[in-house]
Amino acid sequence: MNDREYMLAALEQARAAAEEGEAPVGAVLVKDGRILACTHNRRESTGNPMDHAEVLALQEGAAHLGSWRLEGSTLYVTLEPCPMCAGALVQARVSRLVFGARDLKLGAAGSRYNLVSDETTHHRMDITDGILEGECAALLREFFEARRNGDKPSR
């Protein structure tokens, strides 16, 4: 599989999140061509503010490998990580981040902040952005427009 195909899997997760009433963000963690985790936001359903797609993917991946060190892995996520998630990526030693849509308000992989490749941190990763950006951004835009209009997503 290639970046586009993995991002399509992340988009499937984001759509599942939207159907559950969650912010439509999906993530896929890959290492050595194997998918370690496919997740999406779950903050609303769990009540846990840290249940972002990226954090859940890191947790599943670490459990799968039996180690918190995720060197050699790539995280695919539909939205640029926030500062919390970017910090978690650095702490987990993820080697590469691939994301779809930029987050101009809270993006921490170059849009607003740059925690994942800041020269002062102990770990930096390669970043590829804009993969299926239009599709990722449209899903987020439609979800939040519906919310502003009072529409409730189906569960």
N, C-alpha and C positions, 0 to 999 in steps of 0.2 A: 504494500500500500504506500501511497505518497501523501504529502501534506494535505492536498485537497480531499483525499478520501478519508483521512483521519478527522479533518475538520467537518466533513459531512456527518461523521459519527457523533461529533460534539454537537452539531446542530440538531441531530435527532434527540439528543439528551436535552437540549435547550427547549425544544418543542414539548417534550414530556414535562418539563418544569412548568411551562406556561399552562398546560392542561391541568396541572395540579394547583394553579394559582400562585406559583413561585415566579420570581423574576427569571426570565428565560435565558439562563446562562448554563451552558453545558461544557464539560471537560472530559478529555480522554488522555490518559497517561500511557505512554508507550516506551518500551525498552527492548532493544534488539529485535525489532519487528513484531513484538508481542504486546498486545493490549493488556495492561495491568489493571486498569480501572476505567470505567465509563460512569460518570456521575453528573448530577445537576444540582442546582441550588435546592436546599431543603430547610431554609430558615423558618419559613412560615409553618411548615408541618411539624418541625421539631421544637420550635421556640428557641433554638440555639443561634445566637447571632454569628457564630463562627462557621455555621454550616453552609459556606460558599462552595461552589462546585470544585474550585481548585483545592481547597483544604481537604474536602472529602476524597478527592482523587489521590492526594498525597497520602492520606491515612490508609486508603485501600491498597495503594501501591506498596507502602512500607510494610503493611501486614502480609501482602503477597510475597514480598522478597525476604521478610524477616529482618529488615534493617531500615533504619530511618534515613540512611544514606542512599539517595537515588541518583548517584552519578551515572551518566550514560543514558539517562531517560529524557524524554521530550514530553512536555505538557502542551496539549492542544486545547485552547479555550476560546469560546465565541466572543468574549469581551475581554479587553485588556484588564489584567488584574489590578485590584485596589491595593493600597499600601499593606494591609494585613496579609493578603494572599501573596503579594510580591515578597514580603519578608519571609513567609513560609517557604516559598520556592527557593530562596537563598539558603535558608536554614537546612532544607532537605538536599541541597546540592544538585538540584535539577540542572542538567547540562544545556537544555535548549527550551525556549518558550516560543510557541507559535500561537498567535491570536488573530481573530477576525476583525472586530470593530474596535476602534479607539474609544477610550473614555476620557473626554476632555476635562471632566470635572475632577475625577479621582484616579485616573490611570497612572499606575506606578511603574510602567515599562517604557517611559519616554514621552508620553503625552503631557502629563502634569508634573510627575516626579519620575525619577529613574532609579529605583531601588535595585533592580535586577542586574544592572551593569555599572553601578556607581563604583568608581575606583577606590573608594575608601572601605568598601565591604570586603569580607574575607572570601567571597565567592561571586563570580560573575557568570552569566550565561549568554549564549547566542540568542538573538531575538529575530524572528521573522513575523512581520505583521501584514495585515491586509488580505489574508487568505479567506476567500468567500466573504469579504467585508460587507458587500451590499446585502447579502442574505442575512448575515448576522445582525447588522444594524436595523434592517427592516423588521425582523422579528421583535427586537427590543422596542422599536418605535411603535409598532402596532399594539404590543402588549400595554405599554404605558399610555398610549392614546385611549385605548379602551378603558383603562383604569380611570383616567381623568374624566371620561364621559360617563362614568358610573357603571359601566359594564363589568360584571363579575365573570371571570373565566370559569368554564365548567370544570368540575372536579371529577 
